[in-house]
Amino acid sequence: MISRRRHIVVFEHESIRVGQVYDEVEFSEDSFNALQLYHASTKGMYYELGFKRIVFKEYVGVLQIGNLVIEVLPKADKRGADDNTQVVWRSILISMLQTVGMFNVKAPSSSSLRIKSNSILDLYFELFVSEIEYLLRNGLVKKYRKTEGNCTALKGNLLFNKHIQNNLVHQERSYVRYTTYDTAHLLHFILYKALRMLNQMNTVATLQSRIGALLLHFPEMPDIKVSDATFDKLVISRKTIQYENAIGMARLLLLNYHPDISKGNNNVLALMFDMNLLWEQFVTISLRRGFKESNRNAVVSGQLSKSFWKPKNGNKTSIRPDIVIKDESFGCVVLDTKWKNLSGTNPSANDLRQMYVYHEYFKAAKVALVYPGQNENREGVYWTPDGQIGNQNCSMIGLRPEGDIKAWQKGIFESVFDWIKLRSEE
């Protein structure tokens, strides 16, 4: 039976305290203790610990502890944290994740989802269930595998030593190694384990019957231990390409699951995303799409690495700007994305020094720091070593978040392209 879910919504860099009530839901000490253990297993990646307090970082998404769901939303403006703000930022976050390919599915499309999700976790659970339903409808892939054991018929290779050891009395049997063609292989081991975990963690009543039906129709598989190495050794072939999305989703679920082995009712599941990385990927994809739709041949590269320094002994150091744009008409432009709201203040000295290096090293016509915020471009120039105003330009480009994700992507391209054109015309 599904227990009633409790739901707390906070924004990035906010904190929650033990005993405090959030929208009629109290953050209990049991939940804090479970998150304390999970903090150690993740080396403090998603949040910091205070005295009976959780302080969230730049990671956004969902943490589920038993039947408590803590949703951490992004926020790049000064609007109040009311229900409407939560709805807007939840929609923006889901749309950004879909844009960068985090929620890619073969069936169904996001427009035909049956559940009106109250959190990213609900959406992710349903997408995974829909993906497994799709695989079952199309038939699970079978593979050849080696099997050995006692059989009443002689087939394959007789393992003589084991045959003597096991069948001294039962001479009607043969201990053999043979080839089997069935659905018992690693891909299905992983998906079945993820389904069972989902059956434990799901708190959405309308989804539980679908999970139960999948467990009923999915062939029972052995329980395996999973780690990064388990997924690294998987080989997706042309025959199993339809499993790629489901396996990717299962990986995210299983590797971020921390079972409660003491009480069993405070299992922790984290579905968290680095907002800085998500912002960088979102801006990169938006610019690529914009240049393509405008029929320009500009090349937009993400994380273009160049060697920067090498010691006499040891490994070299590289520099890697977030986005490099190259085009015959304006040359090279370098962008660095930062998910923070400057609110009219100057960038940090470290960010400006970094952009100065990009300007020099990539022979860039212009460089810019790209932030969420109000739609505005603030131009700036570097001083020369002799104290004069130079001609090396570094700008700050503000991009206002929009609920309509396609309109926001178009606005990102237009803002950046207008800034590039202004520079190329100088």
Secondary structure, DSSP 8 states (H G I E B T S, - for coil): -----EEEEEETT-EEETT-EETTEE--HHHHHHHHHHHHHTTTSSEEEETTEEEE-SEEEEEEETTEEEEEE---S----SHHHHHHHHHHHHHHHHHTTTT--SSS-GGG-SS--SSHHHHHHHHHHHHHHHHHHH----EEEEEEEEESS--SEE-HHHHHHH-SS-TT-EEEEEEEEES-SHHHHHHHHHHHHHHHH---HHHHHHHHHHHHHS---------HHHHHT----STTGGGHHHHHHHHHHHHTEE--SSSSS--EEEEEEEHHHHHHHHHHHHHHHHHHHTT---EEEES--EEEE--SSS--EEE--SEEEEETTTEEEEEEE--S--TT----HHHHHHHHHHHHHTT-SEEEEEEESSSEEE--EEE-TTS-EEEEEEEEEEE---SSHHHHHHHHHHHHHHHHHHHHH-
